[in-house]
Amino acid sequence: MFPRALSITPSRDRVAATPELTTRRCVLAAGYEMPVIGLGVFENDDCVPACLAALQCGYRHIDSARYYQNEDKVGQAIRESGIPREQIFVTSKIYDPDHGYETTLRAVQDSLNKLGYDYWDLYLIHSPLSGKERRLETWRALIELRNQGKIKSIGVSNYSGKHIDEIKEAGYELPAVNQIEVSIVRFPTPPYLSWRPIVEYCKANGIVVQAYSPLVRGKLDHPVLTEVAKKYNKDAGQIAIRWSLQHGIVPLPKSARPERVGSNANVFDFQIGTEDMQKLDALDQGGEGAVTWNPVDAP
């Protein structure tokens, strides 16, 4: 499913490690490797404990954003962990009020100042809500920042195929990543009939799909999900994360509880069978299954 990268030297402080978290990676368009599971830190103002727990058990991928107002805490956790910065894949995003060429240049530098390091591994346009002109100006600025070495890879979030087509039609390089809400009961493709078009569109264009809210914000009590979890001797959250991985999607589960952070990563010692994957796929509720905002159909 995902290629294995070379092993990364673990931190001496790491406990209860899941080795696959450091070795299982996918390759982005520019050749950079990204761990196939990341820690989301949305709505976690003091995310240092969660980040440290994640890094200690093997995570090497943290997903933040300017909107989350915790880029500084992510940087603090990296420094406290003792793990070299270059071994950790860190993402942030620019929210639509900051969109535009000059404003993006300033916003990304501000993000770097808060993080306390001189580059981001991945920087995304957080949503398409600012309109076509400002979206493209923001994208042009991210390309410039990437060329300056302040960002390694650039991407988008909450984009539909039509928004990515704008980038293509303008003659710019395509995003390395599209981060969208994807979970067992939710696939973000208007008119919310199937998850396949946007994911297949991204795959066909060499764009890696990341999934935020893969745990449906804890709404994991569907009888089918409970049945499958019992069969594999796993909890429902682990099934949901494994389901994402088997669809070639990079999940970004979030939790402020250190024990839960570790549990969410215990997904590399089993494979969900074909029939069970089909049962889980059938839980798709389309738009009714959404648990967050939904800007993918923005004009």
C-alpha positions as a Markdown table, in Angstrom:
| # | Residue | x | y | z |
|---|---|---|---|---|
| 1 | Met | 0.0 | 0.0 | 0.0 |
| 2 | Phe | 2.6 | 2.5 | 1.1 |
| 3 | Pro | 6.4 | 2.2 | 0.5 |
| 4 | Arg | 8.6 | 1.7 | 3.5 |
| 5 | Ala | 11.3 | 4.3 | 4.1 |
| 6 | Leu | 14.6 | 3.8 | 5.7 |
| 7 | Ser | 14.4 | 3.4 | 9.5 |
| 8 | Ile | 14.8 | 6.6 | 11.5 |
| 9 | Thr | 16.9 | 6.5 | 14.7 |
| 10 | Pro | 14.4 | 6.7 | 17.6 |
| 11 | Ser | 14.6 | 9.1 | 20.5 |
| 12 | Arg | 16.2 | 7.7 | 23.7 |
| 13 | Asp | 13.2 | 9.0 | 25.6 |
| 14 | Arg | 10.6 | 7.2 | 23.6 |
| 15 | Val | 8.5 | 4.6 | 25.4 |
| 16 | Ala | 5.8 | 2.1 | 24.2 |
| 17 | Ala | 7.0 | 2.7 | 20.7 |
| 18 | Thr | 5.2 | 1.6 | 17.5 |
| 19 | Pro | 8.1 | 1.2 | 15.1 |
| 20 | Glu | 5.9 | 1.4 | 12.0 |
| 21 | Leu | 5.0 | 5.0 | 12.8 |
| 22 | Thr | 8.6 | 6.0 | 11.9 |
| 23 | Thr | 9.1 | 3.6 | 9.0 |
| 24 | Arg | 5.8 | 3.6 | 7.1 |
| 25 | Arg | 5.8 | 6.5 | 4.7 |
| 26 | Cys | 4.4 | 7.7 | 1.4 |
| 27 | Val | 6.2 | 9.7 | -1.2 |
| 28 | Leu | 5.0 | 13.2 | -2.2 |
| 29 | Ala | 5.3 | 14.6 | -5.7 |
| 30 | Ala | 8.6 | 16.4 | -5.0 |
| 31 | Gly | 10.1 | 13.2 | -3.6 |
| 32 | Tyr | 9.8 | 14.0 | 0.1 |
| 33 | Glu | 8.6 | 11.2 | 2.4 |
| 34 | Met | 5.6 | 11.7 | 4.7 |
| 35 | Pro | 4.6 | 9.4 | 7.6 |
| 36 | Val | 1.3 | 7.6 | 6.8 |
| 37 | Ile | -0.3 | 8.6 | 10.2 |
| 38 | Gly | -0.1 | 12.1 | 11.7 |
| 39 | Leu | -1.3 | 13.6 | 15.0 |
| 40 | Gly | -4.0 | 16.3 | 14.5 |
| 41 | Val | -3.9 | 19.2 | 17.0 |
| 42 | Phe | -7.1 | 21.0 | 16.2 |
| 43 | Glu | -8.9 | 22.5 | 19.2 |
| 44 | Asn | -5.9 | 21.7 | 21.5 |
| 45 | Asp | -4.6 | 24.9 | 22.8 |
| 46 | Asp | -2.0 | 23.2 | 24.9 |
| 47 | Cys | -1.0 | 20.4 | 22.6 |
| 48 | Val | 2.5 | 19.9 | 24.1 |
| 49 | Pro | 1.5 | 16.8 | 26.2 |
| 50 | Ala | -0.2 | 15.2 | 23.2 |
| 51 | Cys | 2.6 | 16.0 | 20.9 |
| 52 | Leu | 5.2 | 14.6 | 23.3 |
| 53 | Ala | 3.2 | 11.4 | 23.9 |
| 54 | Ala | 2.9 | 11.0 | 20.1 |
| 55 | Leu | 6.6 | 11.6 | 19.5 |
| 56 | Gln | 7.5 | 9.2 | 22.3 |
| 57 | Cys | 5.5 | 6.3 | 20.9 |
| 58 | Gly | 6.8 | 6.8 | 17.4 |
| 59 | Tyr | 4.7 | 9.4 | 15.5 |
| 60 | Arg | 6.8 | 11.6 | 13.3 |
| 61 | His | 4.0 | 13.7 | 11.7 |
| 62 | Ile | 2.1 | 16.6 | 13.4 |
| 63 | Asp | -0.6 | 18.6 | 11.7 |
| 64 | Ser | -1.2 | 22.2 | 12.8 |
| 65 | Ala | -2.6 | 25.4 | 11.3 |
| 66 | Arg | -2.6 | 29.1 | 11.9 |
| 67 | Tyr | -6.3 | 28.9 | 12.8 |
| 68 | Tyr | -5.5 | 26.4 | 15.6 |
| 69 | Gln | -3.2 | 29.0 | 17.3 |
| 70 | Asn | -0.8 | 26.3 | 18.5 |
| 71 | Glu | 2.1 | 26.4 | 16.1 |
| 72 | Asp | 4.3 | 27.7 | 18.9 |
| 73 | Lys | 3.2 | 24.7 | 21.1 |
| 74 | Val | 4.1 | 22.3 | 18.4 |
| 75 | Gly | 7.6 | 23.8 | 18.1 |
| 76 | Gln | 7.9 | 23.7 | 21.9 |
| 77 | Ala | 7.1 | 20.0 | 21.9 |
| 78 | Ile | 9.6 | 19.2 | 19.2 |
| 79 | Arg | 12.3 | 20.9 | 21.2 |
| 80 | Glu | 11.3 | 19.2 | 24.4 |
| 81 | Ser | 11.2 | 15.8 | 22.8 |
| 82 | Gly | 14.9 | 15.8 | 22.0 |
| 83 | Ile | 14.2 | 14.4 | 18.5 |
| 84 | Pro | 16.0 | 16.2 | 15.7 |
| 85 | Arg | 13.7 | 18.6 | 13.8 |
| 86 | Glu | 14.6 | 16.9 | 10.5 |
| 87 | Gln | 13.1 | 13.6 | 11.7 |
| 88 | Ile | 9.6 | 15.1 | 12.3 |
| 89 | Phe | 7.2 | 16.0 | 9.4 |
| 90 | Val | 5.3 | 19.2 | 10.4 |
| 91 | Thr | 2.4 | 20.8 | 8.6 |
| 92 | Ser | 0.6 | 24.1 | 8.9 |
| 93 | Lys | -2.1 | 25.9 | 6.9 |
| 94 | Ile | -3.0 | 29.4 | 5.9 |
| 95 | Tyr | -6.6 | 30.4 | 6.7 |
| 96 | Asp | -8.7 | 32.3 | 4.1 |
| 97 | Pro | -8.5 | 35.8 | 5.8 |
| 98 | Asp | -4.7 | 35.7 | 5.1 |
| 99 | His | -5.1 | 34.7 | 1.5 |
| 100 | Gly | -3.3 | 36.8 | -1.2 |
| 101 | Tyr | 0.2 | 37.0 | -2.4 |
| 102 | Glu | 1.8 | 39.5 | 0.0 |
| 103 | Thr | -0.3 | 38.5 | 3.0 |
| 104 | Thr | 0.7 | 34.8 | 2.5 |
| 105 | Leu | 4.4 | 35.7 | 2.4 |
| 106 | Arg | 4.0 | 37.5 | 5.8 |
| 107 | Ala | 1.7 | 34.8 | 7.3 |
| 108 | Val | 4.1 | 32.0 | 6.5 |
| 109 | Gln | 7.0 | 33.9 | 8.0 |
| 110 | Asp | 4.9 | 34.5 | 11.1 |
| 111 | Ser | 4.1 | 30.8 | 11.3 |
| 112 | Leu | 7.8 | 30.0 | 11.1 |
| 113 | Asn | 8.6 | 32.5 | 13.9 |
| 114 | Lys | 6.0 | 30.8 | 16.1 |
| 115 | Leu | 7.2 | 27.3 | 15.3 |
| 116 | Gly | 10.8 | 28.4 | 16.1 |
| 117 | Tyr | 12.3 | 26.7 | 13.1 |
| 118 | Asp | 13.2 | 27.8 | 9.6 |
| 119 | Tyr | 11.1 | 25.6 | 7.4 |
| 120 | Trp | 7.8 | 23.7 | 7.2 |
| 121 | Asp | 7.6 | 20.2 | 5.7 |
| 122 | Leu | 4.2 | 20.9 | 4.3 |
| 123 | Tyr | 2.1 | 24.1 | 4.1 |
| 124 | Leu | -1.5 | 24.0 | 2.9 |
| 125 | Ile | -4.2 | 26.5 | 1.8 |
| 126 | His | -6.7 | 25.7 | 4.5 |
| 127 | Ser | -9.9 | 26.2 | 2.4 |
| 128 | Pro | -11.1 | 27.6 | -0.9 |
| 129 | Leu | -13.4 | 30.2 | 0.7 |
| 130 | Ser | -11.5 | 33.3 | -0.4 |
| 131 | Gly | -12.4 | 33.0 | -4.1 |
| 132 | Lys | -10.6 | 32.0 | -7.2 |
| 133 | Glu | -8.3 | 35.1 | -7.6 |
| 134 | Arg | -7.1 | 35.1 | -4.0 |
| 135 | Arg | -6.7 | 31.3 | -4.0 |
| 136 | Leu | -4.4 | 31.5 | -7.0 |
| 137 | Glu | -2.4 | 34.4 | -5.6 |
| 138 | Thr | -2.0 | 32.4 | -2.4 |
| 139 | Trp | -0.8 | 29.4 | -4.4 |
| 140 | Arg | 1.7 | 31.5 | -6.3 |
| 141 | Ala | 3.1 | 32.8 | -3.0 |
| 142 | Leu | 3.4 | 29.3 | -1.6 |
| 143 | Ile | 5.4 | 28.3 | -4.7 |
| 144 | Glu | 7.7 | 31.2 | -4.1 |
| 145 | Leu | 8.2 | 30.3 | -0.4 |
| 146 | Arg | 8.9 | 26.7 | -1.4 |
| 147 | Asn | 11.5 | 28.0 | -3.9 |
| 148 | Gln | 13.1 | 30.0 | -1.1 |
| 149 | Gly | 13.4 | 26.9 | 1.1 |
| 150 | Lys | 10.9 | 28.0 | 3.7 |
| 151 | Ile | 8.5 | 25.1 | 2.8 |
| 152 | Lys | 9.4 | 21.7 | 1.4 |
| 153 | Ser | 6.0 | 20.7 | 0.0 |
| 154 | Ile | 2.8 | 22.7 | -0.7 |
| 155 | Gly | -0.7 | 21.6 | -0.8 |
| 156 | Val | -4.4 | 22.4 | -0.3 |
| 157 | Ser | -7.2 | 21.5 | 2.1 |
| 158 | Asn | -10.9 | 21.1 | 1.5 |
| 159 | Tyr | -10.4 | 21.5 | -2.2 |
| 160 | Ser | -12.7 | 19.8 | -4.8 |
| 161 | Gly | -11.5 | 18.8 | -8.2 |
| 162 | Lys | -12.7 | 22.0 | -9.7 |
| 163 | His | -10.5 | 24.0 | -7.3 |
| 164 | Ile | -7.5 | 21.9 | -8.2 |
| 165 | Asp | -8.4 | 22.3 | -11.9 |
| 166 | Glu | -8.0 | 26.1 | -11.4 |
| 167 | Ile | -4.4 | 25.6 | -10.4 |
| 168 | Lys | -3.8 | 23.4 | -13.4 |
| 169 | Glu | -5.5 | 25.8 | -15.8 |
| 170 | Ala | -3.4 | 28.7 | -14.5 |
| 171 | Gly | -0.2 | 26.7 | -15.4 |
| 172 | Tyr | 1.0 | 26.1 | -11.9 |
| 173 | Glu | 2.2 | 22.9 | -10.4 |
| 174 | Leu | -0.4 | 20.8 | -8.7 |
| 175 | Pro | -0.6 | 20.3 | -4.9 |
| 176 | Ala | 1.3 | 17.5 | -3.3 |
| 177 | Val | -1.5 | 17.0 | -0.8 |
| 178 | Asn | -5.3 | 17.6 | -0.5 |
| 179 | Gln | -6.5 | 17.3 | 3.1 |
| 180 | Ile | -10.2 | 16.7 | 3.4 |
| 181 | Glu | -12.7 | 15.2 | 5.8 |
| 182 | Val | -12.8 | 11.5 | 5.2 |
| 183 | Ser | -14.1 | 8.9 | 7.6 |
| 184 | Ile | -16.0 | 5.6 | 7.6 |
| 185 | Val | -19.3 | 7.5 | 7.6 |
| 186 | Arg | -18.3 | 10.6 | 5.7 |
| 187 | Phe | -16.9 | 11.2 | 2.2 |
| 188 | Pro | -16.7 | 14.8 | 1.0 |
| 189 | Thr | -17.7 | 14.6 | -2.6 |
| 190 | Pro | -20.6 | 16.8 | -3.9 |
| 191 | Pro | -23.4 | 15.7 | -4.2 |
| 192 | Tyr | -22.3 | 13.4 | -1.4 |
| 193 | Leu | -23.0 | 10.1 | -3.2 |
| 194 | Ser | -19.6 | 8.6 | -3.3 |
| 195 | Trp | -16.1 | 9.2 | -1.9 |
| 196 | Arg | -14.4 | 7.8 | -4.9 |
| 197 | Pro | -14.4 | 10.7 | -7.4 |
| 198 | Ile | -12.3 | 13.1 | -5.3 |
| 199 | Val | -9.9 | 10.5 | -4.0 |
| 200 | Glu | -9.5 | 8.9 | -7.4 |
| 201 | Tyr | -9.0 | 12.4 | -8.9 |
| 202 | Cys | -6.2 | 13.1 | -6.5 |
| 203 | Lys | -4.6 | 9.7 | -7.0 |
| 204 | Ala | -4.7 | 10.1 | -10.8 |
| 205 | Asn | -2.9 | 13.5 | -10.5 |
| 206 | Gly | -0.3 | 12.3 | -8.0 |
| 207 | Ile | -1.9 | 14.1 | -5.0 |
| 208 | Val | -1.8 | 12.4 | -1.6 |
| 209 | Val | -5.1 | 12.5 | 0.3 |
| 210 | Gln | -5.0 | 13.3 | 4.0 |
| 211 | Ala | -8.0 | 12.7 | 6.2 |
| 212 | Tyr | -8.9 | 15.0 | 9.1 |
| 213 | Ser | -11.6 | 13.8 | 11.6 |
| 214 | Pro | -11.0 | 10.1 | 10.6 |
| 215 | Leu | -12.4 | 9.1 | 14.0 |
| 216 | Val | -15.7 | 11.0 | 13.3 |
| 217 | Arg | -15.1 | 13.0 | 16.5 |
| 218 | Gly | -15.7 | 9.8 | 18.6 |
| 219 | Lys | -19.0 | 8.9 | 16.9 |
| 220 | Leu | -17.9 | 5.3 | 16.4 |
| 221 | Asp | -20.8 | 3.3 | 17.8 |
| 222 | His | -22.3 | 2.0 | 14.7 |
| 223 | Pro | -23.2 | -1.8 | 15.1 |
| 224 | Val | -21.3 | -2.8 | 12.0 |
| 225 | Leu | -18.2 | -1.0 | 13.2 |
| 226 | Thr | -18.5 | -2.5 | 16.6 |
| 227 | Glu | -18.9 | -6.0 | 15.0 |
| 228 | Val | -15.8 | -5.6 | 12.9 |
| 229 | Ala | -13.7 | -4.2 | 15.8 |
| 230 | Lys | -14.7 | -7.2 | 17.9 |
| 231 | Lys | -13.7 | -9.6 | 15.1 |
| 232 | Tyr | -10.2 | -8.2 | 14.9 |
| 233 | Asn | -9.8 | -7.6 | 18.6 |
| 234 | Lys | -9.4 | -3.9 | 18.1 |
| 235 | Asp | -11.3 | -0.8 | 19.2 |
| 236 | Ala | -13.5 | 1.1 | 16.8 |
| 237 | Gly | -11.0 | 3.9 | 16.4 |
| 238 | Gln | -8.3 | 1.5 | 15.4 |
| 239 | Ile | -10.6 | 0.0 | 12.8 |
| 240 | Ala | -11.4 | 3.5 | 11.4 |
| 241 | Ile | -7.7 | 4.4 | 11.1 |
| 242 | Arg | -6.8 | 1.1 | 9.5 |
| 243 | Trp | -9.7 | 1.6 | 7.1 |
| 244 | Ser | -8.2 | 4.9 | 6.0 |
| 245 | Leu | -4.8 | 3.4 | 5.5 |
| 246 | Gln | -6.2 | 0.5 | 3.3 |
| 247 | His | -7.8 | 3.1 | 1.1 |
| 248 | Gly | -4.4 | 4.7 | 0.6 |
| 249 | Ile | -5.4 | 7.8 | 2.7 |
| 250 | Val | -3.2 | 9.4 | 5.4 |
| 251 | Pro | -5.3 | 9.7 | 8.5 |
| 252 | Leu | -4.7 | 12.5 | 11.1 |
| 253 | Pro | -6.4 | 11.3 | 14.3 |
| 254 | Lys | -6.5 | 13.9 | 17.1 |
| 255 | Ser | -6.6 | 13.3 | 20.8 |
| 256 | Ala | -5.5 | 15.3 | 23.9 |
| 257 | Arg | -5.2 | 12.1 | 25.9 |
| 258 | Pro | -1.7 | 10.6 | 25.7 |
| 259 | Glu | -3.0 | 7.0 | 26.2 |
| 260 | Arg | -5.4 | 7.5 | 23.3 |
| 261 | Val | -2.7 | 8.9 | 21.1 |
| 262 | Gly | -0.7 | 5.7 | 21.5 |
| 263 | Ser | -3.7 | 3.5 | 21.0 |
| 264 | Asn | -4.6 | 5.1 | 17.7 |
| 265 | Ala | -1.3 | 4.1 | 16.3 |
| 266 | Asn | -1.7 | 0.4 | 17.1 |
| 267 | Val | -3.0 | -0.5 | 13.6 |
| 268 | Phe | -0.1 | -2.1 | 11.8 |
| 269 | Asp | -0.4 | -5.7 | 13.1 |
| 270 | Phe | -3.6 | -6.6 | 11.2 |
| 271 | Gln | -5.4 | -6.2 | 7.9 |
| 272 | Ile | -9.1 | -5.7 | 7.4 |
| 273 | Gly | -10.5 | -8.4 | 5.0 |
| 274 | Thr | -12.2 | -7.5 | 1.7 |
| 275 | Glu | -15.7 | -8.3 | 2.9 |
| 276 | Asp | -15.3 | -6.3 | 6.1 |
| 277 | Met | -13.9 | -3.3 | 4.1 |
| 278 | Gln | -17.0 | -3.5 | 1.9 |
| 279 | Lys | -19.2 | -3.5 | 5.0 |
| 280 | Leu | -17.4 | -0.5 | 6.3 |
| 281 | Asp | -17.6 | 1.3 | 2.9 |
| 282 | Ala | -21.3 | 0.8 | 3.0 |
| 283 | Leu | -21.6 | 3.0 | 6.1 |
| 284 | Asp | -21.1 | 6.1 | 4.0 |
| 285 | Gln | -23.7 | 8.7 | 4.9 |
| 286 | Gly | -22.5 | 11.3 | 2.5 |
| 287 | Gly | -23.2 | 14.9 | 3.6 |
| 288 | Glu | -25.4 | 13.7 | 6.5 |
| 289 | Gly | -22.3 | 12.1 | 8.0 |
| 290 | Ala | -20.3 | 15.3 | 8.2 |
| 291 | Val | -18.9 | 16.2 | 11.6 |
| 292 | Thr | -17.1 | 19.4 | 10.7 |
| 293 | Trp | -17.4 | 22.3 | 8.2 |
| 294 | Asn | -17.8 | 21.6 | 4.5 |
| 295 | Pro | -16.2 | 24.2 | 2.2 |
| 296 | Val | -15.3 | 21.8 | -0.6 |
| 297 | Asp | -18.2 | 23.2 | -2.8 |
| 298 | Ala | -17.2 | 26.8 | -2.4 |
| 299 | Pro | -17.5 | 28.8 | -5.7 |
